[in-house]
Amino acid sequence: MNRRAALLFLPLLLAAAAGCTTTGADETAAGVPAPTRAERPSPFADCATLTTAPSAAATPGGSAATPSGDQGATPGDRLPELSLTCFTGGAPVALRDVRGPAVVNVWASWCPPCRKELPAFQRLSQRAGDRLHVIGVNSQDSRGAAQSIGEDLGVRFPVLFDQGQALQRALNRNAFPLTLFVDGQGRVRHIDASGALDDARLHELVREHLGVAVPA
């Protein structure tokens, strides 16, 4: 009797199992979204520290270095009155609230000289420590492409996102890459558009225009 009941119950179990499998397939076909993989974390640092002066920065004196070189803005001008979003989110960053000394590098993933020099800016960020800020501005680019470059090249300093090229328009400059050297009062002391900068040239420009010596 028990054996007969078991034989009668077995087809019901098989049907139930088949029904679960079919239901799952039907739900997928009906457009029920499958669980999505979590977004990759940003390789870049957040921007919270940019409005605080570097702790080891020299106290500004009564005179400033004379701006020199290829200038796209009037020498001694402050950064443009412009706010950009931080790549990691949060409140937009007003450029005039950035506390220097700072090196601001405008770059894009599709620009070969930008990709070539980004590792030098990362090393500058590491070697300068709390002497100055190193800030990236990703311009005319997609977030996905910028993130991939950051991951591939190990870029970790804070990056602002400027998809519409607002900063370059404010400076009346359209070059890539473009690097601004900003003093402790938020004034642009020098703009470099000479091409990819290496470690030696970058350290030289920081010393010349910002008065900051960076360990080799």
C-alpha positions in Angstrom: 0.0 0.0 0.0 2.8 2.4 0.9 4.6 1.5 -2.3 1.5 2.2 -4.4 1.0 5.6 -2.7 4.7 6.5 -3.4 4.3 5.6 -7.1 1.2 7.8 -7.3 2.9 10.7 -5.6 6.1 10.7 -7.7 4.5 12.2 -10.9 3.2 15.0 -8.8 6.7 15.9 -7.5 8.1 15.8 -11.0 5.4 18.1 -12.3 5.9 20.6 -9.4 9.7 20.7 -10.1 9.0 21.2 -13.8 6.5 23.9 -13.0 9.1 25.9 -10.9 11.6 25.8 -13.8 9.1 26.9 -16.3 7.8 29.7 -14.2 11.4 31.1 -13.8 11.9 31.0 -17.6 8.6 32.7 -18.2 9.4 35.5 -15.8 12.7 36.1 -17.5 11.1 36.1 -20.9 8.4 38.5 -19.6 11.0 41.1 -18.8 11.6 40.6 -15.1 15.0 42.1 -14.7 17.8 39.8 -13.5 19.9 41.1 -10.6 22.4 43.6 -11.9 26.1 43.6 -10.9 27.0 46.4 -8.6 28.6 49.4 -10.2 32.4 49.5 -9.9 33.6 51.9 -7.2 35.3 55.1 -8.5 39.1 54.9 -8.6 39.3 58.6 -7.8 39.4 60.3 -4.3 36.4 62.4 -3.2 36.6 66.2 -3.3 35.9 67.0 0.3 39.5 68.2 1.0 39.8 70.6 -1.9 38.2 73.5 -0.1 40.7 73.2 2.8 44.2 74.5 2.3 46.9 71.8 2.2 48.1 71.5 5.8 51.8 71.8 5.0 51.4 74.6 2.5 53.6 77.7 3.1 51.8 80.7 4.5 51.3 83.2 1.7 53.7 86.1 1.8 53.4 89.7 0.8 54.6 89.0 -2.8 53.8 86.3 -5.3 55.8 84.8 -8.1 55.5 86.7 -11.3 53.3 84.7 -13.7 55.1 83.7 -16.8 54.8 81.4 -19.8 51.8 80.8 -22.1 48.8 82.5 -20.4 45.2 82.0 -21.4 43.9 84.1 -18.6 45.0 87.5 -17.2 48.0 86.9 -14.9 46.9 86.8 -11.3 43.2 86.2 -12.1 41.4 83.9 -9.7 39.9 80.7 -10.9 36.7 81.2 -12.8 33.4 81.5 -10.9 32.2 78.1 -11.8 31.0 74.9 -10.0 31.7 71.4 -11.3 30.5 68.0 -10.0 32.9 65.7 -8.2 33.4 62.4 -10.0 32.5 60.5 -6.8 29.3 62.5 -6.2 28.3 64.9 -3.5 27.8 68.6 -3.7 29.3 70.5 -6.7 32.7 72.1 -6.0 32.9 75.9 -6.6 36.4 76.4 -8.1 36.8 79.7 -6.2 36.4 77.7 -3.0 39.4 75.5 -3.9 42.3 76.3 -1.5 45.7 76.2 -3.1 48.4 75.8 -3.8 47.0 73.5 -6.4 47.7 71.9 -9.7 44.7 71.5 -11.9 45.0 69.1 -14.9 42.3 69.2 -17.6 42.3 65.8 -19.4 40.2 63.4 -21.5 40.4 59.7 -22.1 40.6 60.1 -25.8 43.6 62.5 -25.6 46.9 60.5 -26.0 49.1 63.2 -24.3 46.7 63.3 -21.4 47.0 59.5 -20.9 50.7 59.8 -21.2 51.1 62.4 -18.4 48.4 61.3 -16.0 50.8 58.9 -14.2 53.2 61.8 -13.6 50.3 63.8 -11.9 49.5 60.8 -9.8 53.1 60.6 -8.7 53.1 64.3 -8.0 50.0 63.8 -5.8 51.8 61.1 -3.8 55.1 62.8 -3.5 53.7 66.3 -2.7 51.6 64.9 0.1 50.0 67.7 2.0 52.1 70.4 0.3 49.5 71.0 -2.5 46.4 69.7 -4.1 46.5 67.8 -7.3 43.1 68.0 -9.1 41.9 66.5 -12.3 39.1 68.0 -14.5 37.8 65.4 -16.9 36.4 67.3 -19.9 34.4 66.4 -23.0 34.4 62.8 -22.0 32.1 60.0 -20.8 32.1 58.9 -17.2 32.7 55.3 -18.2 35.7 56.1 -20.3 37.2 58.3 -17.6 36.7 55.6 -15.0 38.4 53.0 -17.1 41.4 55.3 -17.6 41.6 56.0 -13.9 41.5 52.2 -13.2 44.1 51.4 -15.9 46.6 54.1 -15.0 46.1 54.0 -11.2 44.9 57.6 -10.9 43.6 58.3 -7.4 43.6 62.1 -6.9 40.2 63.9 -6.9 38.6 64.5 -10.3 35.9 67.0 -11.3 33.6 66.2 -14.2 33.2 68.9 -16.9 31.4 67.3 -19.8 30.5 70.6 -21.4 34.0 72.1 -21.4 32.9 75.0 -19.1 36.3 75.5 -17.6 38.1 75.8 -20.9 35.5 78.2 -22.2 35.9 80.4 -19.1 39.7 80.4 -19.7 39.3 80.9 -23.4 41.5 77.9 -24.0 40.7 74.7 -26.0 43.9 72.8 -25.6 44.3 69.2 -24.3 46.0 68.6 -22.0 45.8 71.9 -20.1 47.4 72.4 -16.6 46.7 75.3 -14.2 49.1 76.3 -11.4 47.1 78.0 -8.7 48.6 79.8 -5.7 47.4 79.9 -2.1 45.1 82.9 -2.8 43.3 81.0 -5.6 45.1 83.0 -8.4 46.2 81.3 -11.6 49.9 81.8 -11.8 50.6 79.8 -14.9 48.8 77.8 -17.6 50.7 75.1 -19.4 49.6 73.8 -22.8 52.9 72.5 -24.0 51.9 68.8 -24.3 52.5 65.8 -22.0 54.5 66.8 -18.9 57.0 64.4 -17.3 58.0 64.2 -13.7 61.0 66.6 -14.0 59.1 69.3 -15.9 56.1 69.1 -13.6 58.2 69.4 -10.5 60.1 72.4 -12.1 56.8 74.2 -12.9 55.4 73.6 -9.3 58.6 75.0 -7.8 58.8 77.9 -10.2 55.2 79.1 -10.1 54.0 77.9 -6.7 57.2 77.9 -4.7 56.6 74.3 -3.6 59.5 71.8 -3.6 58.4 68.3 -4.3 60.6 65.4 -3.3 61.9 63.4 -6.3 
